[in-house]
Amino acid sequence: MLKFIMYIMSVFFFIENLISYQIMMFMFSFIFGLYSLNMSIYSSLGFSLGVDSLSYVLILLSAWIIILVIMSSQKIFDLKNYISEFLLILGFLFLSLVLTFSCLDFMMFYIFFEMSLIPTFVMILGWGYQPERIQAGIYLMFYTLFASLPLLLSLVSLYMKGGSLEMNLSSKNVNMGSSFVENVWYFSSIMAFMVKLPVYSVHLWLPKAHVEAPVAGSMILAGVLLKLGGYGLIRILPIFSYCHDSFSWLWVSMGLAGGGVVSLMCLRQIDMKSLIAYSSVAHMGLVLCGLMTFGWWGYSGAVIVMVGHGLCSSGLFCLANMSYERIGSRSLLINKGLLNIMPNMSMWWFLLSIGNMSAPPSLNLMGEICLIISLVSWSSLSILMLMMLSFFSAGYSLYMYSLSQHGKFFSSIYSCCSGKVREYLVLFLHWFPLNFLILKGEFLL
């Protein structure tokens, strides 16, 4: 099966026809689904690769987002801006994501986890908008690589003490002999995923990367790459269940307090992409809280919010790019009164904005209900911060919608295309699974 994946990816690199690329991506995701229908940890991918329900959902999400990324990047095809290289980078990124989500060995997981940084870095530097993209790329590399090196040492220690790096075999409690060493080992193992998530206080690379990245980079970062942090935590936390109870309060507090602070920061943003990026930090803070409670409600809610956020945030970045291509600015002070010049797009702004604030019937609502149940049962005091998070989530979503759609439009704008069929299709393919997958919620659990 791995040879089949490599063959399909090698064919992608030589295809510049947009429709053919989308059809082949769909065929690949469908064939992969047929090979994995039993949902068991071992599948036809091989002895070192396999999927369970969590990996399967995230791989399908990756395939879905990659297809939407290509459909949203029409400007690169119109300008003939290194089309082959762009498809090569996307194919390499998709391959690294598939291998990351299907690894059964921690060392292979680490290698492919880091491998996904390379195409993201190249995409930001090669197709970014501003000269500051170099600084954004350096932020991305240094934040993630600096936090990942202790993880490599931790995996080597795990192999020396436990004798195996298989995810099923090494998930037993391994005693290092000293409480101080155990705590250092614990923090070394999870910090790489905290930065990737990202948790508040190590999140500064995310807004910079989003603002300077092209629409393809922003959609993939929000849609899939942030989920690598949550996926890594799900896989590695069972090893440290013996010392995790001592620090769960720290991560839950950081997730709730950090989410509240970031929500306040969203209310003073005037850059659309920056606002959406900071809202991602707030949502990922809730995901962190759910995972750190070590309960089934928390795990289920975290997975559902990861999928829902991937679809919703990717759609919002797509919308922001559509406005940027027409008006030439991402500032909310210039992108105002869009209801007058792009009335059809206003509906999609509304639908995705209410999805961002977890309105029914979106997946975000279902996931946040699970997370609220998990956190309130863990500690009744957390309900205070959850109320604040829910309120400000609605606040900055309505702030973004009302400021961009209402008011007097910028006087320099005389005419503007309201929208194209391709753009409506991309937005519909974001919104439809976000709101209708709730009917099949058990698929995500």
Secondary structure, DSSP 4 states (H G I P E B T S, - for coil): -HHHHHHHHHHHTT---HHHHHHHHHHHHHHHHHHTTT--SS-TT-SSB---HHHHHHHHHHHHHHHHHHHH-HHHHHTT-SHHHHHHHHHHHHHHHHHHHTB-BHHHHHHHHHHTHHHHHHHHHHH-SSTTHHHHHHHHHHHHHHHHHHHHHHHHHHHHHHS--BTTTS-S----S-HHHHHHHHHHHHHHHHHHTTPTTS-THHHHHHHHS-HHHHHHIIIIITHHHHHHHHHHGGGGHHHHTTTHHHHHHHHHHHHHHHHHHHTT--BHHHHHHHHHHHHHHHHHHHHHTTSHHHHHHHHHHHHHHHHHHHHHHHHHHHHHHHHS--BTTTS--HHHH-HHHHHHHHHHHHHHTT-TTSHHHHHHHHHHHHHHHH-TTHHHHHHHHHHHHHHHHHHHHHHHHSSPPPTT--------HHHHHHHHHHHHHHHHGGGGGGGG-
